Amino acid sequence: MENISVIIALVITIILLKIIFKINIKKAKELKENERLEKITDRFPKNIEIAKDILETLNNKNVSIEEAKDTKTSLYIAITDKIIIADIKNNYARIQTIAHECAHSVQERRVLLANFAISNICILYYIIILILTIFRIINNYLLHISIFILLNCVKMVIRTYLETEAITKSTYLAKEYIEKQNLCTTKEKENLLSEYKKINKMGNLFMIDNLLTSRVDMDFIV
C-alpha cells in the first residue's frame, strides 16, 4: 500500500507542476513555422558555418561538428566533444538552436560529464530494478523507489544548471552573430530576436517538463 501511495503522490506532483508552469505543447508547436522569418534566415550561411563562427567567438575550435539528416534533435555530446546539428536547414530558429549547442560546448566539462554519467545511471538503475521486480528478486520497493527519486533529483539539479546557462548564453550569442553578419534590416533583426525570446521562454518551461517526465529532447522547436 505504501508503494502505491508513493507512486500516486509522484504522479499528482508532476501534474501539479505542469499546471503551475503552464506547459503547453500546442503553443510550442505554433512556434515551429514562420515563413516570413524563414525567408530572413535563408540569407544566412549553412548550419556548420554558423556553428564555426559562433565557436570562434567562444574561442573553442576543438569541438567537432556534424550535420545529421536523419534526426530532428540537435545536441552536444560531452563524452566525444561533438555538436550534432539536426536537419533544420529551413527552420528560422536554426541560429538560436546552433548557438544553444555551442554554448553547451564551453560549459564546465566536469559538470557536463557528471550529467552524462548520472543520466545513464538513472536509466541503468531503472532497467535493473524493473527486471528484478518482474522476477520478484527484490521486495523492498519503497527503498528502491526512494533511491531512484534521489538519483533523478541529482540529475534534475545538474541538468537545470546546464540548460539554464545555455539558454541564457545562446540569446546573446545569436544576437551577436546576427548583428555581425549584417544580412537583414534592423526591423527584421528585431522581429527575429523577438521570436527567439519567445522560444527561450518556452524552452525553460519545456526543460522542466523534460526533467519531470525523464525525456531528453530539449529542441522542441525543431
ROROSE-188494 format. One record per residue (C-alpha): residue number from 1; residue in three letters; x, y, z. Coordinates in Angstrom, 3 decimals. Layout:
REM residues N
+-----+-----+----------+----------+----------+
:   k :   r :     east :    north :       up :
+-----+-----+----------+----------+----------+
: NUM : Ala :        X :        Y :        Z :
...
+-----+-----+----------+----------+----------+
END
This chain:
REM residues 222
+-----+-----+----------+----------+----------+
:   k :   r :     east :    north :       up :
+-----+-----+----------+----------+----------+
:   1 : Met :    0.000 :    0.000 :    0.000 :
:   2 : Glu :    2.930 :    2.318 :    0.815 :
:   3 : Asn :    4.389 :    1.823 :   -2.664 :
:   4 : Ile :    1.111 :    2.693 :   -4.354 :
:   5 : Ser :    0.785 :    5.817 :   -2.182 :
:   6 : Val :    4.274 :    6.987 :   -3.170 :
:   7 : Ile :    3.575 :    6.462 :   -6.895 :
:   8 : Ile :    0.225 :    8.296 :   -6.667 :
:   9 : Ala :    1.913 :   11.193 :   -4.809 :
:  10 : Leu :    4.592 :   11.438 :   -7.519 :
:  11 : Val :    2.045 :   11.474 :  -10.338 :
:  12 : Ile :   -0.037 :   14.156 :   -8.602 :
:  13 : Thr :    3.111 :   16.255 :   -8.007 :
:  14 : Ile :    4.112 :   16.092 :  -11.684 :
:  15 : Ile :    0.590 :   17.041 :  -12.812 :
:  16 : Leu :    0.504 :   19.989 :  -10.389 :
:  17 : Leu :    3.895 :   21.267 :  -11.572 :
:  18 : Lys :    2.758 :   21.046 :  -15.202 :
:  19 : Ile :   -0.321 :   23.103 :  -14.299 :
:  20 : Ile :    1.704 :   25.665 :  -12.297 :
:  21 : Phe :    4.218 :   26.230 :  -15.091 :
:  22 : Lys :    1.510 :   26.140 :  -17.804 :
:  23 : Ile :    3.435 :   23.758 :  -20.024 :
:  24 : Asn :    1.550 :   23.971 :  -23.309 :
:  25 : Ile :    2.785 :   21.666 :  -26.082 :
:  26 : Lys :    0.227 :   23.029 :  -28.555 :
:  27 : Lys :    1.501 :   26.577 :  -28.068 :
:  28 : Ala :    5.072 :   25.406 :  -28.634 :
:  29 : Lys :    4.145 :   23.731 :  -31.898 :
:  30 : Glu :    2.688 :   27.015 :  -33.136 :
:  31 : Leu :    6.207 :   28.499 :  -32.918 :
:  32 : Lys :    7.676 :   25.869 :  -35.205 :
:  33 : Glu :    6.819 :   27.537 :  -38.503 :
:  34 : Asn :    7.089 :   31.123 :  -39.657 :
:  35 : Glu :    7.594 :   31.622 :  -43.392 :
:  36 : Arg :    8.340 :   35.322 :  -43.008 :
:  37 : Leu :   11.221 :   34.664 :  -40.621 :
:  38 : Glu :   12.417 :   31.663 :  -42.621 :
:  39 : Lys :   12.988 :   33.963 :  -45.601 :
:  40 : Ile :   15.207 :   36.110 :  -43.386 :
:  41 : Thr :   17.319 :   33.229 :  -42.030 :
:  42 : Asp :   17.667 :   31.747 :  -45.524 :
:  43 : Arg :   20.116 :   34.566 :  -46.220 :
:  44 : Phe :   22.480 :   33.317 :  -43.541 :
:  45 : Pro :   25.265 :   30.760 :  -44.131 :
:  46 : Lys :   24.859 :   26.999 :  -43.806 :
:  47 : Asn :   24.469 :   25.483 :  -40.349 :
:  48 : Ile :   28.028 :   24.194 :  -39.972 :
:  49 : Glu :   29.419 :   27.586 :  -40.978 :
:  50 : Ile :   27.190 :   29.269 :  -38.393 :
:  51 : Ala :   28.433 :   26.863 :  -35.728 :
:  52 : Lys :   32.079 :   27.505 :  -36.650 :
:  53 : Asp :   31.603 :   31.275 :  -36.481 :
:  54 : Ile :   29.905 :   31.118 :  -33.082 :
:  55 : Leu :   32.525 :   28.682 :  -31.738 :
:  56 : Glu :   35.248 :   31.063 :  -32.908 :
:  57 : Thr :   33.551 :   33.816 :  -30.909 :
:  58 : Leu :   33.662 :   31.478 :  -27.897 :
:  59 : Asn :   37.334 :   30.690 :  -28.623 :
:  60 : Asn :   36.529 :   26.994 :  -28.953 :
:  61 : Lys :   37.979 :   25.491 :  -32.118 :
:  62 : Asn :   38.488 :   21.931 :  -30.877 :
:  63 : Val :   34.885 :   20.697 :  -30.862 :
:  64 : Ser :   33.838 :   18.678 :  -33.915 :
:  65 : Ile :   30.625 :   19.491 :  -35.807 :
:  66 : Glu :   28.377 :   17.067 :  -37.648 :
:  67 : Glu :   25.151 :   17.683 :  -39.552 :
:  68 : Ala :   22.727 :   14.764 :  -39.293 :
:  69 : Lys :   19.964 :   14.378 :  -41.874 :
:  70 : Asp :   18.085 :   11.624 :  -40.047 :
:  71 : Thr :   17.277 :   13.417 :  -36.790 :
:  72 : Lys :   15.224 :   16.379 :  -35.605 :
:  73 : Thr :   17.238 :   16.834 :  -32.413 :
:  74 : Ser :   20.374 :   18.957 :  -32.169 :
:  75 : Leu :   22.682 :   18.212 :  -29.262 :
:  76 : Tyr :   26.159 :   18.500 :  -27.813 :
:  77 : Ile :   27.776 :   15.212 :  -26.783 :
:  78 : Ala :   30.245 :   15.914 :  -23.979 :
:  79 : Ile :   31.884 :   12.487 :  -23.984 :
:  80 : Thr :   33.042 :   12.901 :  -27.608 :
:  81 : Asp :   33.131 :   16.728 :  -27.643 :
:  82 : Lys :   30.875 :   16.860 :  -30.694 :
:  83 : Ile :   27.981 :   19.079 :  -31.784 :
:  84 : Ile :   25.335 :   17.322 :  -33.850 :
:  85 : Ile :   23.108 :   19.671 :  -35.832 :
:  86 : Ala :   19.715 :   18.286 :  -36.823 :
:  87 : Asp :   18.031 :   18.678 :  -40.189 :
:  88 : Ile :   16.962 :   22.283 :  -39.573 :
:  89 : Lys :   18.045 :   23.900 :  -42.833 :
:  90 : Asn :   14.750 :   25.725 :  -43.393 :
:  91 : Asn :   13.898 :   26.402 :  -39.764 :
:  92 : Tyr :   14.047 :   30.059 :  -38.717 :
:  93 : Ala :   15.183 :   29.001 :  -35.226 :
:  94 : Arg :   18.342 :   27.336 :  -36.521 :
:  95 : Ile :   20.673 :   30.172 :  -35.449 :
:  96 : Gln :   19.281 :   30.069 :  -31.921 :
:  97 : Thr :   19.449 :   26.264 :  -31.797 :
:  98 : Ile :   23.063 :   26.170 :  -33.001 :
:  99 : Ala :   24.014 :   28.923 :  -30.546 :
: 100 : His :   22.470 :   26.840 :  -27.753 :
: 101 : Glu :   24.588 :   23.781 :  -28.560 :
: 102 : Cys :   27.713 :   25.922 :  -28.957 :
: 103 : Ala :   27.030 :   27.350 :  -25.503 :
: 104 : His :   26.940 :   23.803 :  -24.117 :
: 105 : Ser :   30.341 :   23.068 :  -25.646 :
: 106 : Val :   32.112 :   25.654 :  -23.473 :
: 107 : Gln :   30.464 :   24.727 :  -20.183 :
: 108 : Glu :   32.430 :   23.211 :  -17.319 :
: 109 : Arg :   33.472 :   19.775 :  -18.585 :
: 110 : Arg :   33.269 :   18.225 :  -15.127 :
: 111 : Val :   29.585 :   19.174 :  -14.883 :
: 112 : Leu :   28.863 :   18.000 :  -18.444 :
: 113 : Leu :   30.412 :   14.587 :  -17.762 :
: 114 : Ala :   28.541 :   14.377 :  -14.457 :
: 115 : Asn :   25.288 :   14.978 :  -16.344 :
: 116 : Phe :   26.187 :   12.240 :  -18.837 :
: 117 : Ala :   27.063 :    9.814 :  -16.043 :
: 118 : Ile :   24.028 :   10.421 :  -13.822 :
: 119 : Ser :   21.630 :   10.257 :  -16.787 :
: 120 : Asn :   22.934 :    6.835 :  -17.771 :
: 121 : Ile :   22.996 :    5.634 :  -14.158 :
: 122 : Cys :   19.300 :    6.572 :  -13.830 :
: 123 : Ile :   18.412 :    4.610 :  -16.976 :
: 124 : Leu :   20.506 :    1.602 :  -15.945 :
: 125 : Tyr :   19.130 :    1.600 :  -12.397 :
: 126 : Tyr :   15.559 :    1.746 :  -13.707 :
: 127 : Ile :   16.137 :   -1.226 :  -16.035 :
: 128 : Ile :   17.806 :   -3.304 :  -13.305 :
: 129 : Ile :   15.083 :   -2.595 :  -10.748 :
: 130 : Leu :   12.384 :   -3.331 :  -13.322 :
: 131 : Ile :   13.924 :   -6.712 :  -14.177 :
: 132 : Leu :   14.488 :   -7.625 :  -10.523 :
: 133 : Thr :   10.896 :   -6.651 :   -9.723 :
: 134 : Ile :    9.474 :   -8.749 :  -12.572 :
: 135 : Phe :   11.351 :  -11.813 :  -11.318 :
: 136 : Arg :   10.432 :  -10.966 :   -7.711 :
: 137 : Ile :   14.054 :  -10.901 :   -6.587 :
: 138 : Ile :   13.516 :   -7.715 :   -4.588 :
: 139 : Asn :   10.599 :   -6.869 :   -2.360 :
: 140 : Asn :   11.657 :   -3.638 :   -0.634 :
: 141 : Tyr :   10.176 :   -1.476 :   -3.358 :
: 142 : Leu :    9.985 :    1.704 :   -1.292 :
: 143 : Leu :   13.762 :    1.758 :   -0.762 :
: 144 : His :   14.495 :    1.432 :   -4.465 :
: 145 : Ile :   11.854 :    3.995 :   -5.404 :
: 146 : Ser :   13.491 :    6.403 :   -2.941 :
: 147 : Ile :   16.950 :    5.781 :   -4.435 :
: 148 : Phe :   15.579 :    6.276 :   -7.935 :
: 149 : Ile :   13.928 :    9.569 :   -6.922 :
: 150 : Leu :   17.172 :   10.735 :   -5.289 :
: 151 : Leu :   19.188 :    9.953 :   -8.426 :
: 152 : Asn :   16.695 :   11.847 :  -10.559 :
: 153 : Cys :   16.793 :   14.834 :   -8.195 :
: 154 : Val :   20.573 :   14.994 :   -8.638 :
: 155 : Lys :   20.106 :   14.738 :  -12.413 :
: 156 : Met :   17.485 :   17.491 :  -12.321 :
: 157 : Val :   19.779 :   19.892 :  -10.443 :
: 158 : Ile :   22.702 :   19.323 :  -12.835 :
: 159 : Arg :   20.562 :   19.435 :  -15.991 :
: 160 : Thr :   18.709 :   22.564 :  -14.853 :
: 161 : Tyr :   22.005 :   24.359 :  -14.298 :
: 162 : Leu :   23.391 :   23.340 :  -17.705 :
: 163 : Glu :   20.245 :   24.135 :  -19.696 :
: 164 : Thr :   19.502 :   27.434 :  -17.948 :
: 165 : Glu :   23.046 :   28.656 :  -18.568 :
: 166 : Ala :   22.958 :   27.521 :  -22.229 :
: 167 : Ile :   19.558 :   29.123 :  -22.877 :
: 168 : Thr :   20.698 :   32.413 :  -21.343 :
: 169 : Lys :   24.019 :   32.460 :  -23.185 :
: 170 : Ser :   22.520 :   31.462 :  -26.533 :
: 171 : Thr :   20.363 :   34.606 :  -26.509 :
: 172 : Tyr :   23.438 :   36.833 :  -26.597 :
: 173 : Leu :   25.359 :   34.563 :  -28.976 :
: 174 : Ala :   22.534 :   34.541 :  -31.533 :
: 175 : Lys :   22.095 :   38.320 :  -31.265 :
: 176 : Glu :   25.830 :   38.936 :  -31.670 :
: 177 : Tyr :   26.043 :   36.600 :  -34.653 :
: 178 : Ile :   23.048 :   38.146 :  -36.461 :
: 179 : Glu :   24.415 :   41.666 :  -35.940 :
: 180 : Lys :   27.889 :   40.627 :  -37.089 :
: 181 : Gln :   26.589 :   39.116 :  -40.341 :
: 182 : Asn :   24.579 :   42.237 :  -41.219 :
: 183 : Leu :   22.302 :   40.304 :  -43.602 :
: 184 : Cys :   18.975 :   41.760 :  -42.512 :
: 185 : Thr :   17.445 :   45.120 :  -41.721 :
: 186 : Thr :   17.116 :   46.462 :  -38.191 :
: 187 : Lys :   13.375 :   45.695 :  -38.216 :
: 188 : Glu :   13.955 :   42.134 :  -39.452 :
: 189 : Lys :   16.603 :   41.592 :  -36.792 :
: 190 : Glu :   14.225 :   42.839 :  -34.080 :
: 191 : Asn :   11.432 :   40.535 :  -35.296 :
: 192 : Leu :   13.774 :   37.546 :  -35.385 :
: 193 : Leu :   15.257 :   38.188 :  -31.942 :
: 194 : Ser :   11.791 :   38.824 :  -30.517 :
: 195 : Glu :   10.705 :   35.372 :  -31.687 :
: 196 : Tyr :   13.881 :   33.852 :  -30.253 :
: 197 : Lys :   12.980 :   35.325 :  -26.868 :
: 198 : Lys :    9.640 :   33.510 :  -27.058 :
: 199 : Ile :   11.464 :   30.285 :  -27.889 :
: 200 : Asn :   13.797 :   30.705 :  -24.915 :
: 201 : Lys :   10.903 :   31.413 :  -22.579 :
: 202 : Met :    9.109 :   28.320 :  -23.824 :
: 203 : Gly :   12.385 :   26.388 :  -23.696 :
: 204 : Asn :   12.701 :   26.991 :  -19.963 :
: 205 : Leu :    9.232 :   25.537 :  -19.433 :
: 206 : Phe :    9.964 :   22.545 :  -21.625 :
: 207 : Met :   13.180 :   21.927 :  -19.755 :
: 208 : Ile :   11.083 :   21.478 :  -16.612 :
: 209 : Asp :    8.673 :   19.204 :  -18.480 :
: 210 : Asn :   11.546 :   17.133 :  -19.889 :
: 211 : Leu :   13.058 :   16.635 :  -16.467 :
: 212 : Leu :    9.737 :   15.757 :  -14.873 :
: 213 : Thr :    8.981 :   13.135 :  -17.499 :
: 214 : Ser :   12.625 :   11.990 :  -17.916 :
: 215 : Arg :   12.719 :   12.962 :  -21.606 :
: 216 : Val :   15.922 :   14.278 :  -23.139 :
: 217 : Asp :   14.691 :   16.258 :  -26.126 :
: 218 : Met :   15.296 :   19.941 :  -25.471 :
: 219 : Asp :   14.962 :   21.104 :  -29.019 :
: 220 : Phe :   11.154 :   21.116 :  -29.107 :
: 221 : Ile :   11.157 :   23.924 :  -31.624 :
: 222 : Val :   12.851 :   21.921 :  -34.371 :
+-----+-----+----------+----------+----------+
END
